[in-house]
Amino acid sequence: MEKDWVNIFTTNQAYLAEIIKDMLADNDIQAVIINKQDSAYITIGDIDIYVKAGNVIKAKYLINKLKN
């Protein structure tokens, strides 16, 4: 990843990563999902969500709001 992208969320559930990415897009925040899960054993590995450094605070706020 380029230097101006920051990992803001990690999960092992692909559906949750997609929900968060869509929620961020709805709030005009570009997000990228990096799936590090093993294709044979999907329970091994993580899925990371990255946003631009300037959007970190807003993105984390929205994720916390979604979780609560």
Buried (B, 14 or more C-beta within 10 A) or exposed (E): EEEEBBBBBEBBEEEBBEEBBEBBEEEEBEBEBBEEBEEEEEEEEEBBBBBBEEBBEBBBEBBEEEEE
